[in-house]
Amino acid sequence: MIDDTRTTTRLYLITPPALDPDRFAPELEAALSGGDVACVQLRLKEADDAAIRRAARVLQPLVQGRGVAFVMNDRPDLAAELDCDGVHVGEEDMPYAEARRRLGPDRIVGVTCGASRHRALVAAEAGADYVAFGAFFPSGTKAAKHHAEPEVLRDWSETTVVPCCAIGGITQANCGPLVEAGADFLAVIGAIWGYSQGPKQAVADFNAVFARYGRAY
């Protein structure tokens, strides 16, 4: 499970959309050495199964060896086969119930909910381990189907116990309002792997913002 017992927002890293796992591994190790990270999601939308398996074989031990959750994007079948910690399913991916059936009760299943509190409630009541809202800002990685405002995070965090994750164009410079609104996790891609000072400093700088804006319970 992703540890959500801390009293501040935590990082949820998503891999670049295309990568050579051997070349990417040092970047990932650098990011993980930069400070607290809750989760790493392997997200290779355009890769075939062989490439995804190879990437997982290289990267998964680096992540799990640090006590960080390793989550597969979209593919509950591969998540189960490769013994990942869980899976994240989007609106157009496998339904939550089927993902849960394939992974069993003890692994993470997270669900994309766009800007819809109703969709998030349905997922949470079905047993999702976390719900993801977004996009909060324009992203260079993925064209957003929905736009979310920080208020959806505030409302969710004040009325439910299921953790929420914010995603979409999030950077060290713009994430403060999302932390203040109660996001348990921030999912980030470009602000880590494209950071001018490198991924290690990128993680450190996010955690500095979390400490500054972090809320107490």
N, CA and C atoms as a LAMMPS dump frame, in Angstrom:
ITEM: TIMESTEP
0
ITEM: NUMBER OF ATOMS
651
ITEM: BOX BOUNDS ff ff ff
-5.0000000000000000e+02 5.0000000000000000e+02
-5.0000000000000000e+02 5.0000000000000000e+02
-5.0000000000000000e+02 5.0000000000000000e+02
ITEM: ATOMS id mol type element x y z
1 1 1 N 0.838 -1.198 0
2 1 2 C 0 0 0
3 1 3 C 0.876 1.253 0
4 2 1 N 0.327 2.35 -0.538
5 2 2 C 1.007 3.64 -0.433
6 2 3 C 0.756 4.189 0.962
7 3 1 N 1.828 4.465 1.684
8 3 2 C 1.692 4.998 3.037
9 3 3 C 1.141 6.416 2.976
10 4 1 N -0.072 6.612 3.515
11 4 2 C -0.667 7.95 3.52
12 4 3 C -0.853 8.455 4.943
13 5 1 N -0.026 7.96 5.875
14 5 2 C -0.184 8.339 7.271
15 5 3 C 0.556 9.625 7.623
16 6 1 N 1.391 10.114 6.738
17 6 2 C 2.123 11.344 7.024
18 6 3 C 1.184 12.537 6.952
19 7 1 N 1.604 13.631 7.544
20 7 2 C 0.729 14.786 7.641
21 7 3 C 0.997 15.825 6.57
22 8 1 N 1.671 15.437 5.523
23 8 2 C 1.912 16.372 4.437
24 8 3 C 1.724 15.679 3.105
25 9 1 N 1.622 16.457 2.068
26 9 2 C 1.51 15.921 0.713
27 9 3 C 2.778 15.145 0.356
28 10 1 N 2.622 14.112 -0.485
29 10 2 C 3.761 13.303 -0.899
30 10 3 C 3.81 13.222 -2.42
31 11 1 N 4.985 12.925 -2.933
32 11 2 C 5.189 12.848 -4.378
33 11 3 C 4.789 11.483 -4.934
34 12 1 N 4.172 11.549 -6.096
35 12 2 C 3.78 10.362 -6.856
36 12 3 C 4.417 10.546 -8.23
37 13 1 N 5.55 9.898 -8.446
38 13 2 C 6.301 10.09 -9.681
39 13 3 C 5.741 9.215 -10.802
40 14 1 N 5.654 9.785 -11.989
41 14 2 C 5.255 9.042 -13.182
42 14 3 C 6.421 9.087 -14.158
43 15 1 N 6.734 7.947 -14.74
44 15 2 C 7.868 7.888 -15.652
45 15 3 C 7.59 8.681 -16.925
46 16 1 N 8.625 9.084 -17.656
47 16 2 C 8.425 9.717 -18.961
48 16 3 C 7.664 8.773 -19.895
49 17 1 N 6.986 9.321 -20.907
50 17 2 C 6.167 8.482 -21.795
51 17 3 C 6.962 7.516 -22.652
52 18 1 N 8.257 7.761 -22.82
53 18 2 C 9.129 6.837 -23.55
54 18 3 C 10.491 6.851 -22.867
55 19 1 N 11.085 5.687 -22.728
56 19 2 C 12.377 5.624 -22.053
57 19 3 C 13.112 4.341 -22.403
58 20 1 N 14.434 4.423 -22.276
59 20 2 C 15.292 3.25 -22.288
60 20 3 C 15.567 2.953 -20.819
61 21 1 N 15.101 1.825 -20.3
62 21 2 C 15.2 1.605 -18.855
63 21 3 C 16.62 1.649 -18.308
64 22 1 N 17.587 1.163 -19.064
65 22 2 C 18.966 1.182 -18.567
66 22 3 C 19.499 2.606 -18.455
67 23 1 N 19.152 3.442 -19.422
68 23 2 C 19.591 4.841 -19.364
69 23 3 C 18.789 5.645 -18.343
70 24 1 N 17.522 5.271 -18.175
71 24 2 C 16.659 6.015 -17.255
72 24 3 C 16.927 5.649 -15.801
73 25 1 N 17.41 4.455 -15.545
74 25 2 C 17.599 3.987 -14.169
75 25 3 C 18.398 4.966 -13.305
76 26 1 N 19.528 5.529 -13.781
77 26 2 C 20.254 6.486 -12.934
78 26 3 C 19.433 7.74 -12.604
79 27 1 N 18.596 8.187 -13.554
80 27 2 C 17.736 9.336 -13.266
81 27 3 C 16.735 9.002 -12.18
82 28 1 N 16.163 7.801 -12.269
83 28 2 C 15.203 7.382 -11.254
84 28 3 C 15.868 7.262 -9.895
85 29 1 N 17.047 6.681 -9.861
86 29 2 C 17.764 6.562 -8.591
87 29 3 C 18.076 7.941 -8.012
88 30 1 N 18.435 8.882 -8.876
89 30 2 C 18.704 10.242 -8.409
90 30 3 C 17.454 10.863 -7.803
91 31 1 N 16.318 10.689 -8.487
92 31 2 C 15.067 11.248 -7.973
93 31 3 C 14.733 10.653 -6.607
94 32 1 N 14.873 9.348 -6.486
95 32 2 C 14.532 8.682 -5.227
96 32 3 C 15.467 9.078 -4.098
97 33 1 N 16.658 9.545 -4.439
98 33 2 C 17.606 9.977 -3.405
99 33 3 C 17.385 11.43 -3.002
100 34 1 N 16.454 12.113 -3.678
101 34 2 C 16.25 13.532 -3.414
102 34 3 C 15.322 13.85 -2.265
103 35 1 N 14.651 12.841 -1.723
104 35 2 C 13.715 13.08 -0.627
105 35 3 C 12.548 12.119 -0.69
106 36 1 N 11.543 12.394 0.111
107 36 2 C 10.404 11.488 0.241
108 36 3 C 9.64 11.336 -1.078
109 37 1 N 9.395 10.093 -1.471
110 37 2 C 8.565 9.746 -2.623
111 37 3 C 7.648 8.615 -2.185
112 38 1 N 6.365 8.727 -2.477
113 38 2 C 5.409 7.7 -2.071
114 38 3 C 5.304 6.575 -3.086
115 39 1 N 5.414 6.921 -4.375
116 39 2 C 5.052 5.973 -5.412
117 39 3 C 5.736 6.331 -6.721
118 40 1 N 6.018 5.316 -7.519
119 40 2 C 6.479 5.503 -8.894
120 40 3 C 5.55 4.702 -9.799
121 41 1 N 4.983 5.378 -10.788
122 41 2 C 4.104 4.708 -11.746
123 41 3 C 4.837 4.527 -13.073
124 42 1 N 4.879 3.293 -13.544
125 42 2 C 5.437 3.008 -14.86
126 42 3 C 4.338 3.242 -15.888
127 43 1 N 4.551 4.271 -16.72
128 43 2 C 3.509 4.675 -17.671
129 43 3 C 4.127 4.746 -19.071
130 44 1 N 3.972 3.655 -19.815
131 44 2 C 4.529 3.56 -21.161
132 44 3 C 3.392 3.229 -22.127
133 45 1 N 2.607 4.224 -22.453
134 45 2 C 1.377 4.031 -23.23
135 45 3 C 1.638 3.426 -24.606
136 46 1 N 2.727 3.818 -25.234
137 46 2 C 2.975 3.404 -26.614
138 46 3 C 3.871 2.171 -26.722
139 47 1 N 4.318 1.641 -25.6
140 47 2 C 5.244 0.505 -25.63
141 47 3 C 4.488 -0.814 -25.731
142 48 1 N 5.143 -1.809 -26.329
143 48 2 C 4.529 -3.129 -26.369
144 48 3 C 4.8 -3.852 -25.047
145 49 1 N 4.166 -5.004 -24.886
146 49 2 C 4.259 -5.709 -23.615
147 49 3 C 5.697 -6.092 -23.278
148 50 1 N 6.468 -6.492 -24.282
149 50 2 C 7.854 -6.884 -24.028
150 50 3 C 8.656 -5.712 -23.473
151 51 1 N 8.442 -4.526 -24.025
152 51 2 C 9.171 -3.346 -23.547
153 51 3 C 8.742 -2.965 -22.142
154 52 1 N 7.452 -3.103 -21.846
155 52 2 C 6.968 -2.792 -20.498
156 52 3 C 7.56 -3.771 -19.49
157 53 1 N 7.573 -5.049 -19.851
158 53 2 C 8.148 -6.052 -18.951
159 53 3 C 9.632 -5.761 -18.703
160 54 1 N 10.348 -5.415 -19.748
161 54 2 C 11.783 -5.134 -19.592
162 54 3 C 11.997 -3.917 -18.696
163 55 1 N 11.201 -2.865 -18.921
164 55 2 C 11.332 -1.672 -18.089
165 55 3 C 11.045 -2.003 -16.625
166 56 1 N 10.027 -2.807 -16.399
167 56 2 C 9.687 -3.169 -15.024
168 56 3 C 10.808 -3.981 -14.378
169 57 1 N 11.386 -4.898 -15.118
170 57 2 C 12.455 -5.718 -14.556
171 57 3 C 13.646 -4.872 -14.114
172 58 1 N 13.909 -3.797 -14.851
173 58 2 C 15.039 -2.926 -14.509
174 58 3 C 14.686 -1.953 -13.392
175 59 1 N 13.512 -1.346 -13.468
176 59 2 C 13.182 -0.232 -12.583
177 59 3 C 12.505 -0.644 -11.281
178 60 1 N 11.701 -1.683 -11.333
179 60 2 C 10.939 -2.085 -10.152
180 60 3 C 11.816 -2.361 -8.931
181 61 1 N 12.935 -3.086 -9.073
182 61 2 C 13.771 -3.329 -7.887
183 61 3 C 14.347 -2.054 -7.277
184 62 1 N 14.645 -1.065 -8.119
185 62 2 C 15.182 0.194 -7.612
186 62 3 C 14.163 0.909 -6.736
187 63 1 N 12.907 0.821 -7.157
188 63 2 C 11.826 1.51 -6.449
189 63 3 C 11.459 0.763 -5.165
190 64 1 N 11.141 -0.506 -5.306
191 64 2 C 10.707 -1.271 -4.146
192 64 3 C 11.829 -1.451 -3.135
193 65 1 N 13.077 -1.427 -3.602
194 65 2 C 14.204 -1.532 -2.687
195 65 3 C 14.31 -0.362 -1.732
196 66 1 N 13.678 0.736 -2.067
197 66 2 C 13.663 1.914 -1.195
198 66 3 C 12.355 2.026 -0.416
199 67 1 N 11.535 0.992 -0.488
200 67 2 C 10.269 1.024 0.233
201 67 3 C 9.224 1.906 -0.42
202 68 1 N 9.397 2.172 -1.71
203 68 2 C 8.462 3.006 -2.473
204 68 3 C 7.566 2.088 -3.303
205 69 1 N 6.29 2.414 -3.4
206 69 2 C 5.356 1.59 -4.163
207 69 3 C 5.633 1.705 -5.659
208 70 1 N 5.555 0.585 -6.358
209 70 2 C 5.743 0.54 -7.81
210 70 3 C 4.407 0.149 -8.437
211 71 1 N 3.838 1.079 -9.208
212 71 2 C 2.487 0.929 -9.75
213 71 3 C 2.544 0.912 -11.271
214 72 1 N 1.783 0.03 -11.866
215 72 2 C 1.671 -0.065 -13.323
216 72 3 C 0.501 0.78 -13.816
217 73 1 N 0.703 1.502 -14.898
218 73 2 C -0.386 2.26 -15.508
219 73 3 C -1.202 1.358 -16.426
220 74 1 N -2.507 1.41 -16.292
221 74 2 C -3.453 0.801 -17.252
222 74 3 C -3.598 -0.705 -17.198
223 75 1 N -2.555 -1.441 -16.851
224 75 2 C -2.498 -2.87 -17.131
225 75 3 C -2.525 -3.735 -15.858
226 76 1 N -3.703 -4.022 -15.336
227 76 2 C -3.779 -4.909 -14.174
228 76 3 C -3.178 -6.287 -14.439
229 77 1 N -3.284 -6.769 -15.689
230 77 2 C -2.74 -8.082 -16.005
231 77 3 C -1.222 -8.103 -15.824
232 78 1 N -0.545 -7.073 -16.344
233 78 2 C 0.907 -7.011 -16.184
234 78 3 C 1.293 -6.688 -14.74
235 79 1 N 0.483 -5.883 -14.064
236 79 2 C 0.77 -5.575 -12.662
237 79 3 C 0.771 -6.846 -11.824
238 80 1 N -0.19 -7.728 -12.081
239 80 2 C -0.255 -8.985 -11.343
240 80 3 C 0.893 -9.908 -11.74
241 81 1 N 1.151 -10.002 -13.036
242 81 2 C 2.21 -10.888 -13.532
243 81 3 C 3.575 -10.498 -12.985
244 82 1 N 3.836 -9.181 -12.915
245 82 2 C 5.156 -8.695 -12.533
246 82 3 C 5.28 -8.397 -11.047
247 83 1 N 4.236 -8.701 -10.296
248 83 2 C 4.234 -8.496 -8.851
249 83 3 C 4.451 -7.031 -8.478
250 84 1 N 3.792 -6.158 -9.224
251 84 2 C 3.809 -4.734 -8.87
252 84 3 C 2.984 -4.525 -7.604
253 85 1 N 3.163 -3.367 -6.993
254 85 2 C 2.384 -3.051 -5.797
255 85 3 C 0.946 -2.675 -6.133
256 86 1 N 0.695 -2.343 -7.39
257 86 2 C -0.67 -1.995 -7.758
258 86 3 C -0.762 -1.5 -9.18
259 87 1 N -1.909 -0.912 -9.495
260 87 2 C -2.201 -0.437 -10.843
261 87 3 C -2.996 0.853 -10.744
262 88 1 N -2.842 1.695 -11.758
263 88 2 C -3.681 2.886 -11.892
264 88 3 C -4.493 2.748 -13.171
265 89 1 N -5.814 2.894 -13.065
266 89 2 C -6.673 2.77 -14.235
267 89 3 C -7.353 4.107 -14.526
268 90 1 N -7.373 4.46 -15.814
269 90 2 C -8 5.692 -16.254
270 90 3 C -9.432 5.473 -16.69
271 91 1 N -10.04 6.549 -17.18
272 91 2 C -11.445 6.495 -17.573
273 91 3 C -11.697 5.515 -18.714
274 92 1 N -10.716 5.361 -19.6
275 92 2 C -10.904 4.505 -20.765
276 92 3 C -10.204 3.156 -20.609
277 93 1 N -9.708 2.87 -19.424
278 93 2 C -9.014 1.617 -19.183
279 93 3 C -9.979 0.586 -18.6
280 94 1 N -9.443 -0.495 -18.125
281 94 2 C -10.238 -1.55 -17.514
282 94 3 C -11.036 -1.015 -16.324
283 95 1 N -12.294 -1.411 -16.153
284 95 2 C -13.082 -0.95 -15.002
285 95 3 C -12.436 -1.328 -13.676
286 96 1 N -12.721 -0.528 -12.656
287 96 2 C -12.144 -0.768 -11.34
288 96 3 C -12.4 -2.199 -10.861
289 97 1 N -13.629 -2.669 -10.986
290 97 2 C -13.982 -3.982 -10.447
291 97 3 C -13.132 -5.086 -11.061
292 98 1 N -12.88 -5 -12.358
293 98 2 C -12.071 -6.014 -13.015
294 98 3 C -10.612 -5.905 -12.596
295 99 1 N -10.132 -4.66 -12.459
296 99 2 C -8.755 -4.462 -11.982
297 99 3 C -8.59 -5.061 -10.591
298 100 1 N -9.553 -4.828 -9.725
299 100 2 C -9.479 -5.375 -8.369
300 100 3 C -9.54 -6.902 -8.387
301 101 1 N -10.373 -7.451 -9.249
302 101 2 C -10.473 -8.906 -9.337
303 101 3 C -9.118 -9.508 -9.723
304 102 1 N -8.433 -8.864 -10.642
305 102 2 C -7.158 -9.408 -11.113
306 102 3 C -6.041 -9.242 -10.096
307 103 1 N -6.075 -8.158 -9.33
308 103 2 C -4.983 -7.892 -8.4
309 103 3 C -5.247 -8.397 -6.99
310 104 1 N -6.497 -8.664 -6.653
311 104 2 C -6.809 -9.116 -5.311
312 104 3 C -6.98 -7.959 -4.342
313 105 1 N -7.277 -8.272 -3.09
314 105 2 C -7.637 -7.231 -2.126
315 105 3 C -6.474 -6.451 -1.536
316 106 1 N -5.255 -6.951 -1.689
317 106 2 C -4.145 -6.373 -0.941
318 106 3 C -3.255 -5.434 -1.74
319 107 1 N -3.518 -5.3 -3.031
320 107 2 C -2.684 -4.402 -3.834
321 107 3 C -3.431 -3.101 -4.119
322 108 1 N -2.668 -2.1 -4.516
323 108 2 C -3.215 -0.763 -4.759
324 108 3 C -3.978 -0.733 -6.072
325 109 1 N -5.16 -0.154 -6.053
326 109 2 C -5.865 0.195 -7.286
327 109 3 C -6.295 1.646 -7.171
328 110 1 N -5.733 2.499 -8.026
329 110 2 C -6.095 3.906 -8.071
330 110 3 C -6.906 4.193 -9.317
331 111 1 N -7.752 5.205 -9.254
332 111 2 C -8.702 5.47 -10.328
333 111 3 C -8.685 6.947 -10.711
334 112 1 N -8.59 7.218 -12.011
335 112 2 C -8.704 8.575 -12.528
336 112 3 C -10.163 9.024 -12.472
337 113 1 N -10.405 10.23 -11.964
338 113 2 C -11.769 10.721 -11.815
339 113 3 C -11.988 12.091 -12.444
340 114 1 N -11.009 12.607 -13.172
341 114 2 C -11.165 13.909 -13.815
342 114 3 C -11.456 14.984 -12.789
343 115 1 N -12.538 15.722 -13.012
344 115 2 C -12.961 16.755 -12.072
345 115 3 C -14.24 16.354 -11.355
346 116 1 N -14.596 15.075 -11.437
347 116 2 C -15.905 14.615 -10.956
348 116 3 C -15.832 14.041 -9.551
349 117 1 N -16.438 14.735 -8.612
350 117 2 C -16.531 14.204 -7.252
351 117 3 C -17.422 12.965 -7.232
352 118 1 N -18.456 12.96 -8.054
353 118 2 C -19.345 11.8 -8.105
354 118 3 C -18.594 10.548 -8.547
355 119 1 N -17.788 10.677 -9.603
356 119 2 C -17.022 9.534 -10.083
357 119 3 C -16.056 9.053 -8.995
358 120 1 N -15.488 10.007 -8.275
359 120 2 C -14.567 9.647 -7.201
360 120 3 C -15.295 8.917 -6.075
361 121 1 N -16.487 9.36 -5.743
362 121 2 C -17.261 8.7 -4.689
363 121 3 C -17.619 7.271 -5.074
364 122 1 N -17.994 7.092 -6.338
365 122 2 C -18.325 5.743 -6.814
366 122 3 C -17.101 4.84 -6.698
367 123 1 N -15.945 5.351 -7.107
368 123 2 C -14.715 4.567 -7.038
369 123 3 C -14.339 4.265 -5.588
370 124 1 N -14.447 5.275 -4.738
371 124 2 C -14.081 5.085 -3.332
372 124 3 C -15.003 4.081 -2.655
373 125 1 N -16.289 4.178 -2.926
374 125 2 C -17.233 3.248 -2.317
375 125 3 C -17.026 1.824 -2.816
376 126 1 N -16.51 1.693 -4.045
377 126 2 C -16.223 0.365 -4.59
378 126 3 C -14.962 -0.232 -3.992
379 127 1 N -14.111 0.617 -3.393
380 127 2 C -12.914 0.118 -2.741
381 127 3 C -11.603 0.65 -3.262
382 128 1 N -11.626 1.68 -4.139
383 128 2 C -10.377 2.241 -4.662
384 128 3 C -9.487 2.728 -3.518
385 129 1 N -8.19 2.539 -3.683
386 129 2 C -7.249 2.951 -2.641
387 129 3 C -6.949 4.44 -2.69
388 130 1 N -7.086 5.033 -3.859
389 130 2 C -6.984 6.484 -3.981
390 130 3 C -7.718 6.905 -5.25
391 131 1 N -8.098 8.175 -5.297
392 131 2 C -8.719 8.74 -6.498
393 131 3 C -7.844 9.877 -6.984
394 132 1 N -7.794 10.058 -8.297
395 132 2 C -6.95 11.095 -8.892
396 132 3 C -7.808 12.132 -9.594
397 133 1 N -7.6 13.395 -9.253
398 133 2 C -8.303 14.508 -9.877
399 133 3 C -7.346 15.295 -10.769
400 134 1 N -7.874 15.869 -11.844
401 134 2 C -7.07 16.715 -12.719
402 134 3 C -7.715 16.815 -14.094
403 135 1 N -7.14 17.597 -14.974
404 135 2 C -5.852 18.255 -14.809
405 135 3 C -6.031 19.638 -14.17
406 136 1 N -5.086 20.002 -13.327
407 136 2 C -5.159 21.289 -12.656
408 136 3 C -4.491 22.395 -13.455
409 137 1 N -3.494 22.036 -14.268
410 137 2 C -2.789 23.004 -15.091
411 137 3 C -2.526 22.375 -16.459
412 138 1 N -2.258 23.19 -17.468
413 138 2 C -1.907 22.623 -18.778
414 138 3 C -0.671 21.743 -18.674
415 139 1 N -0.662 20.66 -19.423
416 139 2 C 0.439 19.712 -19.369
417 139 3 C 1.01 19.472 -20.756
418 140 1 N 2.328 19.345 -20.823
419 140 2 C 2.967 19.025 -22.084
420 140 3 C 3.016 17.536 -22.355
421 141 1 N 2.556 16.735 -21.384
422 141 2 C 2.618 15.279 -21.524
423 141 3 C 1.341 14.69 -22.085
424 142 1 N 0.21 15.243 -21.678
425 142 2 C -1.067 14.65 -22.055
426 142 3 C -2.108 15.741 -22.213
427 143 1 N -2.877 15.685 -23.302
428 143 2 C -3.965 16.631 -23.506
429 143 3 C -5.064 16.344 -22.487
430 144 1 N -5.456 17.36 -21.739
431 144 2 C -6.422 17.167 -20.659
432 144 3 C -7.847 17.098 -21.192
433 145 1 N -8.597 16.104 -20.727
434 145 2 C -10.019 15.995 -21.054
435 145 3 C -10.86 16.786 -20.07
436 146 1 N -10.313 17.02 -18.867
437 146 2 C -11.048 17.722 -17.819
438 146 3 C -10.136 18.763 -17.183
439 147 1 N -10.743 19.804 -16.639
440 147 2 C -9.997 20.782 -15.851
441 147 3 C -10.572 20.797 -14.45
442 148 1 N -9.707 20.641 -13.473
443 148 2 C -10.133 20.622 -12.079
444 148 3 C -9.602 21.85 -11.35
445 149 1 N -10.335 22.261 -10.324
446 149 2 C -9.935 23.379 -9.474
447 149 3 C -9.542 22.846 -8.095
448 150 1 N -8.714 23.575 -7.368
449 150 2 C -8.294 23.108 -6.042
450 150 3 C -9.451 22.811 -5.092
451 151 1 N -10.6 23.442 -5.322
452 151 2 C -11.737 23.239 -4.424
453 151 3 C -12.18 21.779 -4.377
454 152 1 N -11.996 21.038 -5.495
455 152 2 C -12.412 19.639 -5.478
456 152 3 C -11.538 18.845 -4.501
457 153 1 N -10.284 19.218 -4.382
458 153 2 C -9.396 18.574 -3.413
459 153 3 C -9.794 18.942 -1.983
460 154 1 N -10.115 20.204 -1.782
461 154 2 C -10.488 20.655 -0.442
462 154 3 C -11.767 19.962 0.023
463 155 1 N -12.752 19.94 -0.856
464 155 2 C -14.023 19.293 -0.514
465 155 3 C -13.804 17.815 -0.22
466 156 1 N -13.006 17.161 -1.065
467 156 2 C -12.764 15.734 -0.891
468 156 3 C -12.044 15.452 0.421
469 157 1 N -10.98 16.182 0.681
470 157 2 C -10.166 15.908 1.866
471 157 3 C -10.908 16.222 3.155
472 158 1 N -11.863 17.128 3.089
473 158 2 C -12.612 17.494 4.293
474 158 3 C -13.779 16.558 4.573
475 159 1 N -14.181 15.764 3.585
476 159 2 C -15.393 14.966 3.748
477 159 3 C -15.182 13.46 3.592
478 160 1 N -14.006 13.036 3.158
479 160 2 C -13.762 11.609 2.959
480 160 3 C -12.394 11.228 3.527
481 161 1 N -12.184 9.918 3.66
482 161 2 C -10.906 9.436 4.181
483 161 3 C -10.05 8.773 3.1
484 162 1 N -10.618 8.517 1.94
485 162 2 C -9.845 7.92 0.848
486 162 3 C -8.876 8.97 0.304
487 163 1 N -7.599 8.654 0.177
488 163 2 C -6.621 9.644 -0.294
489 163 3 C -6.922 10.138 -1.703
490 164 1 N -6.53 11.386 -1.968
491 164 2 C -6.697 11.961 -3.301
492 164 3 C -5.353 12.389 -3.857
493 165 1 N -5.232 12.239 -5.169
494 165 2 C -4.016 12.58 -5.894
495 165 3 C -4.353 13.656 -6.925
496 166 1 N -3.53 14.674 -7.013
497 166 2 C -3.701 15.728 -8.017
498 166 3 C -2.719 15.499 -9.15
499 167 1 N -3.161 15.76 -10.376
500 167 2 C -2.314 15.522 -11.54
501 167 3 C -2.587 16.585 -12.594
502 168 1 N -1.585 16.832 -13.442
503 168 2 C -1.785 17.713 -14.579
504 168 3 C -0.998 19.004 -14.509
505 169 1 N 0.178 19.026 -15.136
506 169 2 C 0.956 20.258 -15.246
507 169 3 C 1.489 20.803 -13.942
508 170 1 N 1.631 19.974 -12.933
509 170 2 C 2.029 20.432 -11.598
510 170 3 C 3.54 20.642 -11.535
511 171 1 N 3.941 21.775 -10.974
512 171 2 C 5.357 22.112 -10.821
513 171 3 C 5.624 22.577 -9.391
514 172 1 N 6.904 22.759 -9.094
515 172 2 C 7.289 23.278 -7.785
516 172 3 C 6.735 24.682 -7.584
517 173 1 N 6.559 25.431 -8.658
518 173 2 C 6.11 26.825 -8.557
519 173 3 C 4.603 26.959 -8.378
520 174 1 N 3.821 25.976 -8.88
521 174 2 C 2.368 26.165 -8.84
522 174 3 C 1.633 25.22 -7.896
523 175 1 N 2.373 24.354 -7.189
524 175 2 C 1.695 23.304 -6.429
525 175 3 C 1.188 23.751 -5.062
526 176 1 N 1.62 24.905 -4.576
527 176 2 C 1.236 25.342 -3.24
528 176 3 C -0.256 25.29 -2.964
529 177 1 N -1.111 25.85 -3.846
530 177 2 C -2.553 25.813 -3.596
531 177 3 C -3.12 24.399 -3.524
532 178 1 N -2.525 23.447 -4.237
533 178 2 C -3.006 22.063 -4.199
534 178 3 C -2.655 21.413 -2.866
535 179 1 N -1.472 21.735 -2.359
536 179 2 C -1.078 21.239 -1.043
537 179 3 C -1.99 21.828 0.024
538 180 1 N -2.218 23.127 -0.045
539 180 2 C -3.094 23.788 0.923
540 180 3 C -4.517 23.244 0.856
541 181 1 N -4.955 22.836 -0.334
542 181 2 C -6.318 22.33 -0.503
543 181 3 C -6.481 20.91 0.015
544 182 1 N -5.371 20.222 0.297
545 182 2 C -5.48 18.914 0.914
546 182 3 C -5.094 17.733 0.069
547 183 1 N -4.387 17.951 -1.04
548 183 2 C -3.947 16.819 -1.859
549 183 3 C -3.026 15.91 -1.046
550 184 1 N -3.325 14.625 -1.044
551 184 2 C -2.461 13.668 -0.361
552 184 3 C -1.221 13.358 -1.189
553 185 1 N -1.397 13.336 -2.513
554 185 2 C -0.299 13.052 -3.428
555 185 3 C -0.348 14.022 -4.6
556 186 1 N 0.819 14.368 -5.117
557 186 2 C 0.919 15.123 -6.365
558 186 3 C 1.624 14.237 -7.381
559 187 1 N 0.947 13.959 -8.493
560 187 2 C 1.535 13.156 -9.561
561 187 3 C 2.248 14.088 -10.529
562 188 1 N 3.521 13.806 -10.768
563 188 2 C 4.328 14.717 -11.584
564 188 3 C 5.194 13.927 -12.567
565 189 1 N 5.4 14.548 -13.726
566 189 2 C 6.252 13.954 -14.757
567 189 3 C 7.326 14.961 -15.157
568 190 1 N 6.935 15.948 -15.965
569 190 2 C 7.894 16.902 -16.508
570 190 3 C 8.655 17.686 -15.461
571 191 1 N 7.997 18.005 -14.337
572 191 2 C 8.647 18.807 -13.301
573 191 3 C 9.723 18.03 -12.563
574 192 1 N 9.809 16.735 -12.812
575 192 2 C 10.894 15.928 -12.253
576 192 3 C 11.957 15.658 -13.304
577 193 1 N 11.547 15.022 -14.408
578 193 2 C 12.526 14.552 -15.399
579 193 3 C 13.045 15.67 -16.285
580 194 1 N 12.325 16.792 -16.364
581 194 2 C 12.778 17.915 -17.16
582 194 3 C 13.292 19.085 -16.335
583 195 1 N 13.489 18.881 -15.038
584 195 2 C 13.901 19.953 -14.138
585 195 3 C 15.326 20.389 -14.47
586 196 1 N 15.533 21.69 -14.512
587 196 2 C 16.827 22.206 -14.957
588 196 3 C 17.981 21.793 -14.052
589 197 1 N 17.695 21.567 -12.775
590 197 2 C 18.75 21.182 -11.831
591 197 3 C 18.805 19.674 -11.593
592 198 1 N 18.058 18.908 -12.376
593 198 2 C 18.115 17.461 -12.27
594 198 3 C 17.043 16.884 -11.368
595 199 1 N 16.769 15.581 -11.506
596 199 2 C 15.665 14.966 -10.772
597 199 3 C 15.858 14.921 -9.254
598 200 1 N 17.09 14.786 -8.797
599 200 2 C 17.308 14.764 -7.35
600 200 3 C 16.886 16.084 -6.723
601 201 1 N 17.311 17.196 -7.321
602 201 2 C 16.945 18.506 -6.789
603 201 3 C 15.458 18.773 -6.992
604 202 1 N 14.896 18.25 -8.064
605 202 2 C 13.464 18.43 -8.316
606 202 3 C 12.636 17.851 -7.169
607 203 1 N 12.985 16.638 -6.739
608 203 2 C 12.272 16.012 -5.622
609 203 3 C 12.494 16.797 -4.337
610 204 1 N 13.727 17.218 -4.11
611 204 2 C 14.027 17.995 -2.912
612 204 3 C 13.232 19.294 -2.882
613 205 1 N 13.12 19.951 -4.02
614 205 2 C 12.405 21.225 -4.068
615 205 3 C 10.901 21.037 -3.878
616 206 1 N 10.335 19.95 -4.399
617 206 2 C 8.92 19.661 -4.126
618 206 3 C 8.703 19.45 -2.633
619 207 1 N 9.564 18.656 -2.018
620 207 2 C 9.39 18.375 -0.596
621 207 3 C 9.569 19.624 0.261
622 208 1 N 10.379 20.561 -0.207
623 208 2 C 10.517 21.826 0.512
624 208 3 C 9.215 22.614 0.459
625 209 1 N 8.557 22.583 -0.686
626 209 2 C 7.255 23.25 -0.798
627 209 3 C 6.241 22.566 0.106
628 210 1 N 6.247 21.232 0.118
629 210 2 C 5.299 20.507 0.964
630 210 3 C 5.485 20.88 2.434
631 211 1 N 6.724 20.999 2.855
632 211 2 C 6.997 21.359 4.243
633 211 3 C 6.509 22.77 4.555
634 212 1 N 6.606 23.642 3.57
635 212 2 C 6.209 25.029 3.773
636 212 3 C 4.69 25.181 3.83
637 213 1 N 3.987 24.429 2.966
638 213 2 C 2.543 24.563 2.877
639 213 3 C 1.794 23.457 3.626
640 214 1 N 2.541 22.483 4.139
641 214 2 C 1.898 21.301 4.71
642 214 3 C 0.882 21.637 5.774
643 215 1 N -0.154 20.8 5.804
644 215 2 C -1.226 21.046 6.77
645 215 3 C -1.129 20.04 7.911
646 216 1 N -1.636 20.429 9.048
647 216 2 C -1.681 19.541 10.197
648 216 3 C -3.1 19.002 10.375
649 217 1 N -3.206 17.825 10.983
650 217 2 C -4.52 17.203 11.2
651 217 3 C -4.868 17.277 12.673
